[in-house]
Amino acid sequence: PNAYPFYFEIPQNAPASVTLQPAAGDTGKPCGVDYELKTYVAETSEDKSHKRSS
């Protein structure tokens, strides 16, 4: 098995990940900015991804 390093960069002017928690009497979801990194691993660059939920 081969392992290949990778990296990603977030622009310097991008906001930091932050979440504002609602007060005890508030309803709804917390409000904020969140980053999610998704990757795809394949044997070759021509391989197609399979659609499936995770």
Helices and strands as residue ranges (DSSP letters): E 18-20, E 31-33
